[in-house]
Amino acid sequence: MTSPDVLARRDPDGPDFPGRRLVERVFGLATIGILALGLWQGVAAIATAPAQRRLAEVLRLDAFLAGRTAAAVNHVMAHDLPADGLLRAIGGVLRWKIFGAGGTQVLPGCHDWLFLAEEVRPWPGAEAAMAERAALVGAVAARLARQDIQLRVAVVPDKARMLPGARCGVPYAAQARARLPAFLAALAAQRIEAVNLAAALGDQGAALFYRSDTHWNQEGARRAAAALAAALPEGLNRASEFRTEAALDETNGPGDLLRLMSLDRVPNRLRPRPDREFVETTSAIEAAEAGSILDDAPIPEILLLGSSFSVNANFHGALQQAARAPVANQALAGGAFARAAVQYFASPAWRETPPRVVLWEMPERVLNQPLGPDERALRAWLDAPAAPP
């Protein structure tokens, strides 16, 4: 028989279990290591410049008592940890390689085509939101017309609309499918000049959009620019010449959908293959050859408002070359429907040097999303009395 002393020594909970002290030491060291890692991550996060700016605004007693200081610290810990990018990348790789999924914001199609989820989903209150946006465009057109300024609108069709064969199971809501024709009809009812870019781009979507980015590529930007330039009114000075040159080395495309999947910094074998391109840049021939400076250039008669579609893929350069005229670009990445318009109409440039033509580019996907502060700000500008010319 086994003696009680031997049983006690073999009991894992007993004080004399062999190796118990080693296990306790390893566990203790691991705990200390995890705590030290957490402390380092927290201190490093708080030491970053964005965190310092955020915390500087709430380091007051009233902010502390109201909970704003704690909220700011929580935000820093949730977004600025040094290891955050690595952890997100690991999660993105596991999600893609195991489940073939792109997360909440990206829907994978076939052959590595990726689509932005907000393009294909339905939105609550969509009809009223789109009607208000169409009314805002009409009001802006009327306000510009009173100053003899013409408006041209260009709605960028959804990538999901233009590539039905690449969706491969990605659902495209009936509401999204009806959005573009309904909005164009609403503009036509107000006699607003709108360029149908879906028709201009045609059925060659696979050649005109990035696979791993939500925007049109450089060829798509050229097609859209040509259509918009053809819709410009007569009487503009369109005698300028521009030259477009491509980089010597091929590089990865922008890949905003890969960033949303947290796969923008991982090896290609662990993610959908990125796009490749020779980046193009456009410059005025006169400026390049005569050495003139911007101060000597005439004030552009054409102004471009819009979203990231107007600042990516050399669209602005392609537009200037197609129009044979300089174009002032006031578009904003993330500009959605009205952000660029709100900022421009509040600027000295609008008051002091208004253009003759405003080109307003807007992505289709934002038209029936819930209204936000940009739309309210644009409505407030429209309702305010116009300053005398």
N, C-alpha and C positions, 0 to 999 in steps of 0.2 A: 504493500500500500504506500501511497505517496503521503508524506508527512504534511501536517498543516503548515510548517515552516516553508517547505518547498512550494506549496500552493500559493502562499503569500508572496514568495519571491517571483512567481510566474504571473501573478495578477497584474494586468496593465495598470490598474488603479492603485496598486500597492506601492508603498514608498521605496521598495528595493527592486522594482522591476528593472532588469538590465536594459540600459540605453535610455531610461526615462530622462535622466539629467541631460543627455545629449539632445534628445527631442525637444525638451523644454528650452535649451539654449538656442537651438536652431529656430524654433518658433519665436522666441524672444527677439533674436537678431533680425528675423524676417519682419516682425512687427515694427521694430525700430527703423528698419530700412524703408518700409512702406510709409511710415510717418515722416521720415526725413525727405523722401521723394515728394510727398504731398506738400510739405513745408516749402521745399525748393520750388515746386511748381507754383504755389501760391505767391511766394515772394517775387519770383520772376515775372509772373503775370501782372502783379500790382506795379512793378517797376517799369513796365512798358509805357511809352509816351501816350498812346490812346487811353490807357487805364488812368494815368496820372491826370489827363485832362478831364476825364469823366469824374474822377473822385474829387478833384479840386472844386467842383461845383457843389458838392454835398458835404464837405467837411465843416459843417456848422451845427450848432446845437439844435436849432429848429429842424434841420434836415434829418439829424440823427433821431430826434424824438418822433418825427413823422414817418420814419422807416425808409426814407430815400437813400440814406447812406448804406444801409444794409442791402437795399435793392441794387445800388450801384456796384457794391462788392460782389454780389451774386452774379451780376451781369459779367463782370470781369472774369470771375472764376469759370463761368460757362462758355466764354468766347475767347479769352486771351491766354489760356494755359499754353506753355511752350510745346507740350506733348499733344495738344489738341489736334493739330494737323496729322500727326502720325496715327493717332487713334482713329480719326475719321477715315484716313486712307485704308487702314486695316479693315475697318468695317465696310468700306466701299468695295474693296477687293473681294471680301468674303461674300457680300451680297451679290456681286456680279458673277463670280465664278461658281458659287453653289446654287443660287436661285435664278441667275440670269435677269436680275431685277436692277432697276436704277434708282430706287428710293421713291420718296413722295413727290418729287418734282420732275422726274424724268421717266419716260416710258420707252423701253426699247422696242424697235420694230425688227425687221429682218436685215441680215447682212450688215450689221453694226450701225444701222440707221437709228438715231435717237430723236425723240420728240419731247417738247416741253408740255408737261401735263396740263398747264393752264390753257393751252390752245384747244384741247379736245373736250374739256369738261363743261357741263352746264353751270350757269351762275344764277343765284336767286335774284329776282327783280331785274332780269336782263333786259326786258323790253322797255321798261321805263328808263333804265340807265342809258340805253342806246338812243332813245328818243331825246333825252336831255343833251347828249353829246352832239347829236345832229342839230339840235336847236342852237347849241353854243357855236357850232361851225357857221350856221346861218347868221347868227348875230355878229360874229367876227367879220364875216364877209360884208355885211351891211356897214359895219363901223369902218372898215377899210375903204369901202366904196365912197363913203362921204369925204375921204381924203384922196380920191382918185387913185387908189391902190387896188390892184386886182389880186384875187386869191385863186390859187390852184391847189387842190387837195389830192394827195396820193395815199391810198390805203394799201399797205403791204399785206398781201395774202398770207395766211398761215402756211408754214412749212408743211403741216399735216394735210392741209387742203391740196397743196401742190404735188404731194407725193403719196397718193393713195396706195400705190403698189408696194411702197416700202413700209407701210404701217404694219402689215402682217399681224392682225389681231388687236392692234391698238384701237380702242373704240373712239369713234368720232361722233359726238353728240349731235342730235338733230338740230339743237339750238345753235351749235357752232357752225353746222353746215349752212344754216339759213342766214347767218350773221352778215356776211359780206354783201350778198345781193340786197338784203333789207336795208343796210346802211347806205349803199349807193343809191337805192331808190329814194330814200329820205333826203339825200342831198340833191338829187335830180328834181325832186318836187319843189325845192327851194331855188332852183336854177343856179346851183353851185357847180362850177367846173371841177369835175373829179376825173382823175386818170385811173382807168381800170388796169391796175398792174397785173392782176391775175391773167387778163387777156394778153397783156404785153409779154409776160413770161411764158405763156403757152403751156404745152404739155411736156416740157423738158426739165421738170423740176429736179431730177436727179443730177443734172449737169449745172444747175443754177443755185443750189443750196449746199451749205456745208453738211456733212454727215454727222459730225459730233458737235455742232453748234446750231443755234436756233436761227441764225441769220442767213441771208443770201450770200453766196460767195462772190468773187470778183467778177465773174462772167454774169451772174445774176444782177449785180449792181450796175454793170454796163448796160444790160438790157433795160432795166428800170430807168436809168438815167436818160437813155435815148428816148424812151416814151414820155418822160416828164419834160425833156427839152423840146420835144415836138409839140407839146401843148402850151408852150409859152406864147403870150400875146405878141402881136406885131408892134413895131415901133421901138423895140429895145436896141441898144447898141450891141450887136453880136458880131464883132469883127476881131475879137481876141483869139489868139492861138495858144494851144496847150499841148504839152508833150507828156505821154505816160511811159514810164520806164519800169521794167521788172528787175527785182533783185537778182544777183547772180546765183545765189544759193537758195535751194528749196528748204523751207522750214515748215514746222507744224502750223496748222491753222489755229484760229482763236480758241475753239473748244470750250465754250461756256457751259455746255451740257456735261462735259467731263468734269468741270469744276463743281457743278451741282451734285455730281455723283461722288465727289471727293476722289476722283481718279486722275486729276490733272498732273500729278507728280509721281506717278507710278510707272514702272516699265510697260512697254506696249503689250507684252504678252499677258499682262494682268488686267487689261481693259479693252474696250472697243478701239479699233485702230483709229488714230487721229487723222484728220485731213492734212494734206500736204499742198503747199502752194509757193509760188514765187511772188513775194509781196510787191505790189505795184504802188507807185507814187506818181502823182501828176503835178506839173509845175507850168507856170506861164512861160512861154518861149521868150517873150519880151523881157521879163524880169531876169530870166536865166542868162540871156545873151547880152543885154544892155547893162546889166548890173544895177538896175533900178531898185529902190527900196520901197517898203510898203507905204511910207508917207507920201511918195510920189504917185502912187497908183490912184486911179479914180475911185470914187465911192461906188460900190456895186449897186446896180439897180435891182438885183434879184436877191432875196433873202430866203434862206432855208431854215425852217423850223422842223423839229422832228425828234426821233428817238435814236437808239443805238444803230438802227439800220442806216442812218445818215452819217454816222461817224465811223462805221466799219467797212471793210472790203473796198476801200477807196471810192465809195459812192460819191462823195463830194467832188473828188477829182474827176471822176467820169462824167458827172453832171456838168461841170465847168467846160470840159472838153466837148461834150455833146451840144451844149448851149452856145459855145464859142463866146462866153461871157463870164466875168468873175461873179462868184456867188458867195455872199456872206453866210457863213455856216453858224447858226445859233442852236443847232441841235444838241441834245444832251443824251449821253448814255443813261439808260433808265428813265428817259423822258416820258415814256408811256404816251398818254393822249395829249396832255396840255401843259406839262411842266415847262417845256422850252418856251411855249407861248407866254405863259405867266411871267417867266423871268425876263423875256425880251420886252414885253409891253410895259414892264416896270423900269426899263433901263433908259439911261440917257441916249443911247443909240437910237431908240425908237422915237424919242421926242426931238432929237436934233438932226438926224439924218435918216428919215423914213425911206424905204425902198419904193420902187414902182410896182413890184410884184412880190407877193409872199407865196412861197411853196411850203405847204404844210403836209409833212409825211407823218403817218400814224400807223402803228401795227394793228391789224385786224383783231388780234386776240384781246386787246384791251377795251374794245368798243362796248361790250355788254357786261363788263365787270362792275362791281359796285362803285358808285361815285365816291370821290375822296376830296382832300383839301385842294388839289390842283383845280378841279372843276369848280369848286366853290370860289376859289380866288379868281378864276377867269370870269365867272359870272359877276363877281363884285366889281372887277375892272370894267366890264361891259355896262353895268348899271350906274357906274360913276359918271358924272358929267365929263365930256371930252374937253381936254384943254384946247384953247383956241390955236389955230395953226400959226 
